[in-house]
């Protein structure tokens, strides 16, 4: 029994080591592959019809302001007013009646002066993979700019390239490392999941009827 227990611990530690090492590789690969496609400088971006804004809630669970949301809205507004894009897809989670990321983003952008008629909502952007693939398959866009924080844009652009999308990232201001620690740790391992999803051919939870962006 002692030997079995010892072997189990050793195998577990070896598996953990493999997972951690692969996660470091995944992070390195994604950052290296996308470095020429993400930027804080709007002038370095090509002109595209659409910007895809990746969703998050305007407030945290404790009720405080979610600066990831705030800074993404500011970046989206800057992008539109620069003339680089003419339309938006706001993609996020609306899995519950009382939780609606796309509507929250729409409201915030309209308050910034963005016309409502250039905004399209994707209520099934449950994951970054869903948002990217649905922008292509549902909204008919094979080239677009993604708006989110740099770490998120890197993963989104990598997913896009894997799926035949000519994607670029406009980086919103990041949240300080201490406040965003939980998000950064989650992102570290989320990048491993990108490779697993690709290996197994994982698709969005929902596809559905196509939506034309006029």
Secondary structure, DSSP 8 states (H G I E B T S, - for coil): -HHHHHHHHHHHHHHHHHHHHHHHHHHHHHHHHHTTTEES-GGGS---SEEEEE---SB-TTS-B-HHHHHHHHHHHHHHHTTS-SEEEEE-B--BTTB-HHHHHHHHHHHTT--GGGEEEETB--SHHHHHHHHHHTT--SEEEEEEEHHHHHHHHHHHHHTT-EEEEEEE----TTTTHHHHHHHHHHHHHHHHHHHHT---S---S-----
